Amino acid sequence: MNRIIETCHELSITIVTYGKYRSIDDFDLNDIRRNHSRFQAKNFAKNLEFADKFIKFASKKGLTSS
């Protein structure tokens, strides 16, 4: 995996991650993301709000959020 990331960096290729997470409970109990500030309740809610707005925007354009 690290080599893929390094190669993408060398070639200026953007990596876009994707997931269908709507709650911290979607992560396994041992998942490190449970401790990351981005996924804590206050921030998670803000990120979901942004994601929902983006989904609506894409839908209006006849696209998916992917």
Protein Blocks (a to p, Z undefined) as FASTA:
>chain_A
ZZmmmmmmmnopacddddddfbfklpcfklmklmpmklgmklmmmmmmmmmmmmmmmmmn
opafZZ
